[in-house]
Amino acid sequence: MAKFYGIGVGPGDSSLLTLKAVEVLNKIDILYTPEAEKDGGSLALSIAKPHFNEALEIKYRHFPMSFNKAEKEAKWESVAKEVIEDVKEGKDVGFITLGDPMIYSTYVYIMEKLISEIQVETIPGISSFSNIASSQNLPLVMDTEPLIILPCTADEEIIDDAMQKYSCLVLMKVYKKFGMIREKIEKYGLIDHAVLVSNSSQGTEKVYTDLRDINSEEKISYFSTILINKEYMHKAKVNH
């Protein structure tokens, strides 16, 4: 029976795809790839491309990056209907997404519309923050500590509360909020326990073990993540 697959392609390096993801990419008939801008290309596609089969049909679909919920909902509904038609015609269909499909991903909104209509299988991928932690030899969390994952687009009160209460933090969606986030990191005495990595595992990767080194005028990459660990950051810096 034909099936729909959500495929996590990891943070950027094509060799970081799981064996399962490669297996699925090699057997599907159609692949949907999201684009943030029309004809703007797809990073997820470039990551997955080395693992395609020759006959794979690729469908580029633009998903608007806006705060207009109705506009986004209409696009999710449109793509979901297409996918259902493809699968009911006997095609195995994939949808690729950066990192892991279940972490701040457009895929989830598509999946919700499909799961009662067709067979759905989600293939996990390596998240950007997991890859950053490994590449920097920085434990994300240990012992009884909780790990807090926050989008920097959250209410400031939530961010303030987390920085004061917890030792291990992942700050995602840093892009347009870096100035505000750095001020808070300094305010709460975390600046020497933070690392920022842009474009993790890609050729354009940048690592900042001291956030004070980032020029306030410098444009931070859209794909930037900050890790904070109050216990381990100073050790990582000594050995960096």
Contacts in CASP RR format, 6 or more apart in sequence:
PFRMAT RR
TARGET T0000
AUTHOR 0000-0000-0000
METHOD contacts of the structure
MODEL  1
MAKFYGIGVGPGDSSLLTLKAVEVLNKIDILYTPEAEKDGGSLALSIAKP
HFNEALEIKYRHFPMSFNKAEKEAKWESVAKEVIEDVKEGKDVGFITLGD
PMIYSTYVYIMEKLISEIQVETIPGISSFSNIASSQNLPLVMDTEPLIIL
PCTADEEIIDDAMQKYSCLVLMKVYKKFGMIREKIEKYGLIDHAVLVSNS
SQGTEKVYTDLRDINSEEKISYFSTILINKEYMHKAKVNH
1 119 0 8 1.000
2 87 0 8 1.000
2 88 0 8 1.000
2 89 0 8 1.000
2 90 0 8 1.000
2 91 0 8 1.000
2 92 0 8 1.000
2 93 0 8 1.000
2 118 0 8 1.000
2 119 0 8 1.000
3 87 0 8 1.000
3 92 0 8 1.000
3 93 0 8 1.000
3 118 0 8 1.000
3 119 0 8 1.000
3 120 0 8 1.000
3 121 0 8 1.000
4 83 0 8 1.000
4 87 0 8 1.000
4 92 0 8 1.000
4 93 0 8 1.000
4 94 0 8 1.000
4 95 0 8 1.000
4 114 0 8 1.000
4 118 0 8 1.000
4 119 0 8 1.000
4 120 0 8 1.000
4 121 0 8 1.000
5 24 0 8 1.000
5 28 0 8 1.000
5 92 0 8 1.000
5 93 0 8 1.000
5 94 0 8 1.000
5 95 0 8 1.000
5 120 0 8 1.000
5 121 0 8 1.000
5 122 0 8 1.000
5 123 0 8 1.000
6 94 0 8 1.000
6 95 0 8 1.000
6 96 0 8 1.000
6 97 0 8 1.000
6 101 0 8 1.000
6 107 0 8 1.000
6 111 0 8 1.000
6 120 0 8 1.000
6 121 0 8 1.000
6 122 0 8 1.000
6 123 0 8 1.000
7 21 0 8 1.000
7 24 0 8 1.000
7 25 0 8 1.000
7 48 0 8 1.000
7 94 0 8 1.000
7 95 0 8 1.000
7 96 0 8 1.000
7 97 0 8 1.000
7 101 0 8 1.000
7 123 0 8 1.000
8 17 0 8 1.000
8 21 0 8 1.000
8 96 0 8 1.000
8 97 0 8 1.000
8 98 0 8 1.000
8 99 0 8 1.000
8 100 0 8 1.000
8 101 0 8 1.000
8 123 0 8 1.000
8 124 0 8 1.000
8 125 0 8 1.000
9 17 0 8 1.000
9 21 0 8 1.000
9 44 0 8 1.000
9 47 0 8 1.000
9 48 0 8 1.000
9 96 0 8 1.000
9 97 0 8 1.000
9 98 0 8 1.000
9 99 0 8 1.000
9 125 0 8 1.000
10 16 0 8 1.000
10 17 0 8 1.000
10 47 0 8 1.000
10 98 0 8 1.000
10 99 0 8 1.000
10 100 0 8 1.000
10 125 0 8 1.000
10 126 0 8 1.000
10 127 0 8 1.000
10 128 0 8 1.000
10 131 0 8 1.000
11 98 0 8 1.000
11 99 0 8 1.000
11 126 0 8 1.000
11 127 0 8 1.000
11 128 0 8 1.000
11 131 0 8 1.000
11 132 0 8 1.000
11 200 0 8 1.000
11 201 0 8 1.000
11 202 0 8 1.000
11 223 0 8 1.000
12 43 0 8 1.000
12 47 0 8 1.000
12 98 0 8 1.000
12 199 0 8 1.000
12 200 0 8 1.000
12 201 0 8 1.000
12 202 0 8 1.000
13 47 0 8 1.000
13 201 0 8 1.000
13 202 0 8 1.000
14 47 0 8 1.000
14 48 0 8 1.000
14 49 0 8 1.000
14 50 0 8 1.000
14 51 0 8 1.000
16 126 0 8 1.000
16 131 0 8 1.000
16 201 0 8 1.000
17 25 0 8 1.000
17 47 0 8 1.000
17 48 0 8 1.000
17 51 0 8 1.000
17 125 0 8 1.000
18 123 0 8 1.000
18 124 0 8 1.000
18 125 0 8 1.000
18 126 0 8 1.000
20 123 0 8 1.000
21 48 0 8 1.000
21 51 0 8 1.000
21 123 0 8 1.000
21 125 0 8 1.000
22 51 0 8 1.000
24 94 0 8 1.000
24 123 0 8 1.000
25 31 0 8 1.000
25 48 0 8 1.000
25 51 0 8 1.000
25 52 0 8 1.000
25 53 0 8 1.000
25 56 0 8 1.000
26 51 0 8 1.000
26 52 0 8 1.000
26 53 0 8 1.000
27 53 0 8 1.000
27 92 0 8 1.000
28 53 0 8 1.000
28 56 0 8 1.000
28 92 0 8 1.000
28 93 0 8 1.000
28 94 0 8 1.000
29 55 0 8 1.000
29 56 0 8 1.000
29 57 0 8 1.000
29 86 0 8 1.000
29 91 0 8 1.000
29 92 0 8 1.000
29 93 0 8 1.000
30 56 0 8 1.000
30 57 0 8 1.000
30 58 0 8 1.000
30 59 0 8 1.000
30 86 0 8 1.000
30 91 0 8 1.000
30 92 0 8 1.000
30 93 0 8 1.000
30 94 0 8 1.000
31 48 0 8 1.000
31 52 0 8 1.000
31 56 0 8 1.000
31 57 0 8 1.000
31 58 0 8 1.000
31 59 0 8 1.000
31 93 0 8 1.000
31 94 0 8 1.000
31 95 0 8 1.000
31 96 0 8 1.000
32 59 0 8 1.000
32 61 0 8 1.000
32 79 0 8 1.000
32 82 0 8 1.000
32 83 0 8 1.000
32 93 0 8 1.000
32 94 0 8 1.000
32 95 0 8 1.000
32 96 0 8 1.000
33 42 0 8 1.000
33 44 0 8 1.000
33 45 0 8 1.000
33 58 0 8 1.000
33 59 0 8 1.000
33 60 0 8 1.000
33 61 0 8 1.000
33 95 0 8 1.000
33 96 0 8 1.000
34 42 0 8 1.000
34 44 0 8 1.000
34 61 0 8 1.000
34 62 0 8 1.000
34 63 0 8 1.000
34 95 0 8 1.000
34 96 0 8 1.000
34 97 0 8 1.000
34 106 0 8 1.000
35 41 0 8 1.000
35 42 0 8 1.000
35 60 0 8 1.000
35 61 0 8 1.000
35 62 0 8 1.000
35 63 0 8 1.000
36 62 0 8 1.000
36 63 0 8 1.000
36 65 0 8 1.000
37 62 0 8 1.000
37 65 0 8 1.000
38 62 0 8 1.000
41 60 0 8 1.000
42 60 0 8 1.000
42 96 0 8 1.000
43 98 0 8 1.000
43 223 0 8 1.000
44 96 0 8 1.000
44 97 0 8 1.000
44 98 0 8 1.000
45 58 0 8 1.000
45 96 0 8 1.000
47 96 0 8 1.000
47 98 0 8 1.000
48 96 0 8 1.000
59 82 0 8 1.000
61 75 0 8 1.000
61 79 0 8 1.000
62 75 0 8 1.000
63 72 0 8 1.000
63 75 0 8 1.000
63 76 0 8 1.000
63 79 0 8 1.000
63 106 0 8 1.000
64 71 0 8 1.000
64 72 0 8 1.000
64 75 0 8 1.000
66 72 0 8 1.000
72 109 0 8 1.000
76 106 0 8 1.000
76 109 0 8 1.000
76 110 0 8 1.000
76 113 0 8 1.000
77 113 0 8 1.000
79 110 0 8 1.000
80 110 0 8 1.000
80 113 0 8 1.000
80 114 0 8 1.000
83 93 0 8 1.000
83 95 0 8 1.000
83 110 0 8 1.000
83 114 0 8 1.000
83 118 0 8 1.000
84 114 0 8 1.000
84 117 0 8 1.000
84 118 0 8 1.000
86 93 0 8 1.000
87 93 0 8 1.000
87 118 0 8 1.000
87 119 0 8 1.000
88 118 0 8 1.000
95 107 0 8 1.000
95 110 0 8 1.000
97 105 0 8 1.000
97 106 0 8 1.000
97 107 0 8 1.000
98 105 0 8 1.000
98 128 0 8 1.000
98 223 0 8 1.000
99 105 0 8 1.000
99 125 0 8 1.000
99 126 0 8 1.000
99 127 0 8 1.000
99 128 0 8 1.000
100 124 0 8 1.000
100 125 0 8 1.000
100 126 0 8 1.000
100 127 0 8 1.000
101 107 0 8 1.000
101 108 0 8 1.000
101 111 0 8 1.000
101 122 0 8 1.000
101 123 0 8 1.000
101 124 0 8 1.000
101 125 0 8 1.000
102 108 0 8 1.000
102 122 0 8 1.000
102 124 0 8 1.000
103 127 0 8 1.000
103 149 0 8 1.000
104 151 0 8 1.000
104 172 0 8 1.000
104 173 0 8 1.000
107 122 0 8 1.000
111 120 0 8 1.000
111 122 0 8 1.000
114 120 0 8 1.000
128 172 0 8 1.000
128 197 0 8 1.000
128 200 0 8 1.000
128 223 0 8 1.000
128 225 0 8 1.000
129 140 0 8 1.000
129 149 0 8 1.000
129 170 0 8 1.000
129 172 0 8 1.000
129 225 0 8 1.000
129 227 0 8 1.000
130 140 0 8 1.000
131 200 0 8 1.000
131 201 0 8 1.000
132 138 0 8 1.000
132 195 0 8 1.000
132 197 0 8 1.000
132 200 0 8 1.000
132 225 0 8 1.000
132 227 0 8 1.000
133 139 0 8 1.000
133 140 0 8 1.000
133 227 0 8 1.000
135 197 0 8 1.000
135 200 0 8 1.000
135 201 0 8 1.000
136 195 0 8 1.000
136 197 0 8 1.000
136 207 0 8 1.000
136 209 0 8 1.000
136 227 0 8 1.000
136 236 0 8 1.000
136 240 0 8 1.000
137 236 0 8 1.000
137 239 0 8 1.000
138 195 0 8 1.000
138 227 0 8 1.000
138 229 0 8 1.000
138 232 0 8 1.000
138 233 0 8 1.000
138 236 0 8 1.000
139 229 0 8 1.000
139 232 0 8 1.000
140 147 0 8 1.000
140 168 0 8 1.000
140 170 0 8 1.000
140 227 0 8 1.000
140 229 0 8 1.000
141 147 0 8 1.000
141 168 0 8 1.000
141 229 0 8 1.000
142 231 0 8 1.000
145 166 0 8 1.000
145 167 0 8 1.000
145 168 0 8 1.000
146 166 0 8 1.000
146 168 0 8 1.000
147 168 0 8 1.000
147 169 0 8 1.000
147 170 0 8 1.000
148 162 0 8 1.000
148 166 0 8 1.000
148 168 0 8 1.000
148 169 0 8 1.000
148 170 0 8 1.000
149 169 0 8 1.000
149 170 0 8 1.000
149 172 0 8 1.000
150 158 0 8 1.000
150 159 0 8 1.000
150 162 0 8 1.000
150 169 0 8 1.000
150 170 0 8 1.000
150 171 0 8 1.000
150 172 0 8 1.000
151 172 0 8 1.000
151 173 0 8 1.000
152 159 0 8 1.000
152 171 0 8 1.000
152 172 0 8 1.000
152 173 0 8 1.000
152 174 0 8 1.000
152 175 0 8 1.000
152 177 0 8 1.000
152 178 0 8 1.000
152 180 0 8 1.000
152 181 0 8 1.000
153 173 0 8 1.000
153 177 0 8 1.000
156 180 0 8 1.000
156 184 0 8 1.000
159 171 0 8 1.000
159 181 0 8 1.000
159 184 0 8 1.000
160 184 0 8 1.000
160 188 0 8 1.000
162 169 0 8 1.000
163 169 0 8 1.000
163 184 0 8 1.000
163 185 0 8 1.000
163 188 0 8 1.000
163 190 0 8 1.000
163 228 0 8 1.000
164 188 0 8 1.000
167 228 0 8 1.000
167 229 0 8 1.000
167 230 0 8 1.000
167 231 0 8 1.000
168 228 0 8 1.000
168 229 0 8 1.000
168 230 0 8 1.000
169 226 0 8 1.000
169 227 0 8 1.000
169 228 0 8 1.000
169 229 0 8 1.000
170 225 0 8 1.000
170 226 0 8 1.000
170 227 0 8 1.000
170 228 0 8 1.000
171 181 0 8 1.000
171 225 0 8 1.000
171 226 0 8 1.000
171 227 0 8 1.000
171 228 0 8 1.000
172 225 0 8 1.000
174 181 0 8 1.000
174 196 0 8 1.000
174 220 0 8 1.000
174 224 0 8 1.000
174 225 0 8 1.000
174 226 0 8 1.000
175 220 0 8 1.000
175 221 0 8 1.000
175 222 0 8 1.000
175 224 0 8 1.000
178 214 0 8 1.000
178 220 0 8 1.000
178 224 0 8 1.000
179 216 0 8 1.000
181 226 0 8 1.000
182 191 0 8 1.000
182 211 0 8 1.000
182 214 0 8 1.000
185 191 0 8 1.000
185 194 0 8 1.000
185 211 0 8 1.000
185 226 0 8 1.000
185 228 0 8 1.000
190 228 0 8 1.000
190 230 0 8 1.000
191 210 0 8 1.000
191 211 0 8 1.000
191 212 0 8 1.000
192 210 0 8 1.000
192 233 0 8 1.000
192 234 0 8 1.000
192 237 0 8 1.000
193 228 0 8 1.000
193 229 0 8 1.000
193 230 0 8 1.000
193 232 0 8 1.000
193 233 0 8 1.000
193 234 0 8 1.000
194 211 0 8 1.000
194 226 0 8 1.000
194 227 0 8 1.000
194 228 0 8 1.000
194 233 0 8 1.000
195 207 0 8 1.000
195 208 0 8 1.000
195 209 0 8 1.000
195 226 0 8 1.000
195 227 0 8 1.000
195 233 0 8 1.000
195 236 0 8 1.000
196 207 0 8 1.000
196 208 0 8 1.000
196 211 0 8 1.000
196 214 0 8 1.000
196 220 0 8 1.000
196 224 0 8 1.000
196 225 0 8 1.000
196 226 0 8 1.000
197 205 0 8 1.000
197 206 0 8 1.000
197 207 0 8 1.000
197 208 0 8 1.000
197 224 0 8 1.000
197 225 0 8 1.000
197 227 0 8 1.000
198 204 0 8 1.000
198 205 0 8 1.000
198 206 0 8 1.000
198 220 0 8 1.000
198 221 0 8 1.000
198 223 0 8 1.000
198 224 0 8 1.000
199 205 0 8 1.000
199 206 0 8 1.000
199 221 0 8 1.000
199 223 0 8 1.000
199 224 0 8 1.000
200 223 0 8 1.000
200 225 0 8 1.000
202 223 0 8 1.000
204 221 0 8 1.000
206 221 0 8 1.000
208 214 0 8 1.000
209 236 0 8 1.000
209 237 0 8 1.000
209 240 0 8 1.000
210 237 0 8 1.000
211 226 0 8 1.000
214 220 0 8 1.000
END
